[in-house]
């Protein structure tokens, strides 16, 4: 969304992650710079092994940054203590690839959602109000709360679980949502639903969504700007139209040619 | 018109649940594959695609049971055969199957060549080790896999490579039909392309004569297969050539599926994705009449009264909808405005 240069939400300078030491050291993310603005839907696209998920983990603060710095809302990010980390996670939340393992199996769905309300300072709200909020969140993702109460997450299908995850995000209202391949484990039909929900979520709450995927088609459909990642570096970035319709980097062209198309023939010779 | 290599007539198979309820996951399915052709099966998760794949092999083990119908493969009916007989004389040589998580099918403690030996020896115990190795090496070379792979353990290979290795292993005996059940959905787009290239290669070199490709990715099906069949709640709802099905779907369910296609091409951005609301019905007690009625936009009371028959529209095009072709086309045209 180039027209709305919103305030900076998350940015990084020379962010690097190196695993191992000495000769065996592997640089997974190699000095990347990025600027994500408020209300923007950004995609990070790359093959497996290009460092997308490592970058995501660093953004979430799940692993440390080897070199460089990440800025949260213009300030250098400080997650040195557990308390500060918790504070940071109020601003950034994630949806992961595997919906089946992203829930606590011992908690019922009511508890999952109730926890979110409590975390957002709704602990003292009357019970009825809490239920109303939960119902609202569920209807936002086209689930019926009445059918979910007293159920465990594993009783739902993959698509429903991923939607429940979005309902959680809707209640938590973080500044940034990091979606790490949220649609790669569910079928094409529920995928459309999930993508539309992410777009709705952005439009309704104005949060920044960082969407990580290997499918450039999804990135093109959903995002405002696209970063293409190859071997830990961003090889190309810009608005979605710019990057995908007029790609400059060789790697981007290859990624585009890898996706099966329906309006043009799919060239299988270039693998 | 080529020779028919696989013909399935009214195949019905069921699962028996713990509570002794019958679930008909494949309900009167008929299909036909001609030599050199490939057939795609599309549908949501939970609509019976994978069960159909398992049923087509004629190899049933609980909780899946055979009920009725025929599977005619190379002139003989394999549906009612003894499981042991099927395993020895049909699987591997006549029909091969690649499961979705094929990469997890390899025992991590054995080298790739051992799996190939297993497959070959099961059908021809006399073959020597060296002979097998040479045969495997040549085949791998022809399919574009480095022959070093044969001496590696599965953990040393990447996901895409493992998937291609499994395909090479399962087609080593030149089966007539290959059933690929979502062979690429756990891979990224680049490895997916390599897998597809290999499958096409197999078809071209005539190591396999026909292929059934199951996936929910429609752009992929369009590029891989000649014909597409759409499945819903255990039944076939529409079939036709790939081009017809993607650009001119008739059944409201196919229409919905095609509406969820996302490709990185101009004009895709901005057009709303039309997801189908709701989930497939529970097959324990399928709804009377049209099974799609609860989620259909064009539902009329008559849809729920009696079972809808498959209606042939000329050529190989068939559709299972209560509305006539012209009514549906009118409705779609009206919607476009």
Interface residues (C-beta under 8 A of the other chain):
Chain A: X47 X48 X142 X157 X158 X159 X160 X186 X187 X188 X189 X190 X191 X192 X193 X195 X196 X214 X215 X216 X217 X218 X219 X220 X221 X240 X241 X244 X245 X254 X255 X256 X258 X259 X260 X261 X262 X263 X264 X266 X268 X271
Chain B: X44 X45 X46 X159 X188 X189 X190 X191 X192 X193 X194 X196 X197 X200 X216 X217 X218 X219 X220 X222 X223 X224 X246 X247 X256 X257 X259 X260 X261 X262 X263 X264 X265 X266 X268 X269 X272 X273 X274 X275 X276 X277 X279
